[in-house]
Amino acid sequence: MDWTAILLTLKLATIVCAILMALALPIAYWLAFSQWRWKFLVESIVALPLVLPPTVLGFYVLVALGARSPIGRLWIEWTGHPLAFTFEALVIASILYSLPFAVQPLASSFALVDRTLLDASATLGVNRLRTFARVVLPLSIPGVLAAAVLSFAHTVGEFGVVLMVGGNLPGITRTVSISIYDDVQGLNFASANQTALALLIFSFCVLAVVYSLIRRPWSVAAIS
């Protein structure tokens, strides 16, 4: 197995998962509690990577990060090298591609919180931030854990987006999925089978964890 690709993939998934959780929490909270009439448009944008072909998303991300784009030019001025086909580009593309896997479990969990608890907190003069930290978040622990696990696992298994944006640079952008593709192209089926089997087992374990979290009874008393 290509351990360099495995370590790079784990590094990518960890960074993307951490950033996604920071981004997804406020987005999911807004989606769960906002009464805005056109909220469905934001929901559609967040969920777009679920139905959009990875190559399409990867192409537009590549264009947005290219040397001729405003972002690309700013990056070159700042770092002295292009942003496309770098590890940083993989992080950006992976965040966009895995966003719905972080937002949707969180939004679903937030929406299940009893609104009377929020009204009681407001009646006591507690602001929204403290209410979120003391009421909403503890009651949504299964959704938080599921969002973290799913976003991490989805990043591990990415192929089309990372290939379009990062290419296939050993030690820089070659992830596990691309390593499997290379082994198959090189007719190295034994190595491809080992890595693919490891990903298969990993994916099964991730799903088992997520479904166990969904079915596990959680309460404020148990959390505290």
C-alpha positions in Angstrom: 0.0 0.0 0.0 1.0 3.6 -0.7 1.5 4.8 2.9 2.5 8.3 1.7 -0.9 8.6 0.0 -2.6 7.2 3.1 -1.0 9.7 5.4 -1.7 12.6 3.0 -5.3 11.5 2.8 -5.7 11.4 6.6 -4.1 14.8 6.9 -6.4 16.2 4.3 -9.5 14.6 5.9 -8.6 15.9 9.4 -8.1 19.5 8.2 -11.2 19.5 6.1 -13.3 18.0 8.9 -12.1 20.6 11.4 -12.8 23.5 9.0 -16.2 22.0 7.9 -17.4 21.7 11.5 -16.6 25.4 12.1 -18.4 26.4 9.0 -21.3 24.0 9.2 -22.4 24.8 12.7 -23.6 28.4 12.0 -25.0 27.4 8.6 -26.9 24.5 10.0 -28.3 26.6 12.9 -29.5 29.2 10.5 -31.1 26.6 8.2 -32.8 24.9 11.2 -34.3 28.1 12.8 -34.6 30.7 10.1 -38.0 31.6 8.9 -36.8 33.3 5.7 -39.1 32.6 2.8 -36.4 31.9 0.3 -34.4 29.6 2.6 -34.8 26.7 0.2 -32.4 28.5 -2.2 -29.6 28.3 0.4 -30.5 24.7 1.2 -30.2 23.9 -2.5 -26.8 25.5 -2.8 -25.5 23.6 0.2 -26.9 20.3 -1.1 -25.7 20.9 -4.7 -22.5 18.8 -4.4 -24.7 15.8 -3.7 -26.1 15.7 -7.2 -23.4 17.6 -9.1 -20.9 15.4 -10.9 -17.5 15.7 -9.1 -15.7 16.6 -12.3 -18.1 19.5 -12.9 -17.5 20.8 -9.4 -13.7 20.2 -9.7 -13.6 22.0 -13.1 -15.2 25.2 -11.7 -13.1 25.1 -8.6 -10.0 24.7 -10.8 -11.1 27.7 -12.8 -11.8 29.7 -9.7 -8.3 28.9 -8.3 -6.4 29.2 -11.5 -3.6 31.7 -12.1 -5.9 34.0 -14.1 -8.6 34.2 -11.5 -8.7 36.9 -8.8 -8.1 34.3 -6.1 -5.3 32.7 -8.0 -3.6 36.0 -8.6 -3.8 37.0 -5.0 -2.4 33.6 -4.0 0.6 34.0 -6.3 1.3 37.5 -5.0 1.1 36.2 -1.4 3.0 32.9 -1.8 4.9 33.2 -5.1 3.4 30.0 -6.6 0.0 29.0 -8.1 -2.8 27.7 -6.0 -4.1 25.1 -8.4 -2.5 21.6 -8.0 -1.4 22.2 -4.5 -2.5 20.6 -1.1 -4.2 23.9 -0.2 -6.4 23.6 -3.4 -7.4 20.1 -2.3 -8.5 21.5 1.1 -10.7 24.1 -0.6 -12.2 21.7 -3.1 -12.8 19.1 -0.4 -14.6 21.6 1.9 -17.0 22.5 -0.9 -17.6 18.9 -1.9 -18.2 17.6 1.6 -20.1 20.6 2.9 -23.6 18.9 2.7 -22.3 15.9 4.6 -21.5 18.2 7.6 -24.5 20.6 7.3 -27.4 18.3 6.8 -26.9 16.0 9.9 -26.4 19.1 12.0 -29.5 20.9 10.6 -31.6 17.8 11.1 -30.5 17.5 14.7 -31.0 21.2 15.5 -34.5 21.1 14.0 -35.5 18.3 16.4 -34.7 20.3 19.5 -37.9 21.1 21.4 -38.7 24.8 20.7 -40.3 25.2 24.1 -36.8 24.8 25.6 -35.6 27.7 23.4 -38.6 29.8 24.4 -37.9 29.1 28.1 -34.3 30.1 27.7 -35.3 33.3 26.0 -37.8 34.0 28.8 -35.0 33.7 31.3 -33.0 36.4 29.4 -30.4 34.0 28.0 -28.9 35.2 24.7 -28.9 33.0 21.6 -25.3 32.1 21.8 -25.5 30.8 25.3 -28.8 29.0 24.5 -27.0 27.3 21.6 -24.1 26.3 23.7 -26.1 25.2 26.7 -29.3 23.8 25.1 -29.1 23.2 21.3 -25.6 21.8 21.1 -25.9 19.3 24.0 -29.2 18.0 22.6 -27.6 17.6 19.1 -24.6 15.6 20.0 -25.5 12.6 17.7 -25.8 15.0 14.8 -22.5 16.7 15.6 -20.7 13.4 15.8 -22.4 12.1 12.6 -21.5 15.2 10.7 -17.8 15.0 11.8 -17.6 11.3 10.9 -19.3 11.6 7.6 -17.4 14.7 6.5 -14.1 13.0 7.4 -15.0 9.7 5.7 -16.3 11.5 2.6 -13.1 13.4 2.2 -11.1 10.1 2.5 -13.0 8.6 -0.4 -12.9 11.6 -2.8 -11.6 11.0 -6.3 -13.0 13.2 -9.1 -12.7 16.5 -7.4 -9.2 15.9 -6.0 -8.0 14.7 -9.4 -9.3 17.7 -11.2 -8.0 20.3 -8.7 -4.9 18.6 -7.4 -3.8 16.3 -10.1 -1.6 13.4 -9.2 1.5 14.6 -7.5 3.2 12.1 -5.1 3.4 13.4 -1.6 1.5 16.6 -2.5 -1.9 15.8 -4.0 -2.0 12.0 -4.5 -4.6 10.6 -2.2 -5.6 7.0 -1.5 -8.3 6.9 -4.2 -5.9 8.2 -6.8 -3.3 5.7 -5.6 -5.8 2.9 -6.3 -6.5 4.3 -9.7 -2.8 4.4 -10.5 -2.3 0.8 -9.3 -5.2 -0.3 -11.6 -3.8 1.6 -14.5 -0.4 0.0 -13.9 -2.0 -3.5 -13.6 -0.8 -3.7 -10.0 -4.0 -5.4 -8.9 -2.6 -6.8 -5.7 -1.7 -3.4 -4.3 -5.0 -1.9 -5.5 -6.9 -4.7 -3.8 -5.1 -4.2 -0.5 -5.9 -0.4 -0.5 -9.4 -0.9 -1.8 -10.1 -3.5 0.9 -8.8 -1.2 3.6 -11.1 1.6 2.3 -14.0 -0.8 2.2 -13.5 -1.9 5.8 -13.1 1.8 6.8 -16.3 2.8 5.1 -18.3 0.0 6.7 -17.0 1.0 10.1 -17.9 4.6 9.5 -21.4 3.7 8.6 -21.7 1.4 11.6 -20.6 4.3 13.9 -23.0 6.8 12.3 -26.0 4.4 12.5 -25.2 3.5 16.1 -25.1 7.2 16.9 -28.4 7.8 15.3 -30.0 5.0 17.3 -28.3 5.8 20.6 -30.6 7.5 23.2 -29.1 10.8 24.2 -30.3 13.2 26.8 -29.1 16.3 28.7 -28.7 14.2 31.8 -26.6 11.6 30.1 -24.4 14.3 28.5 -23.9 16.2 31.8 
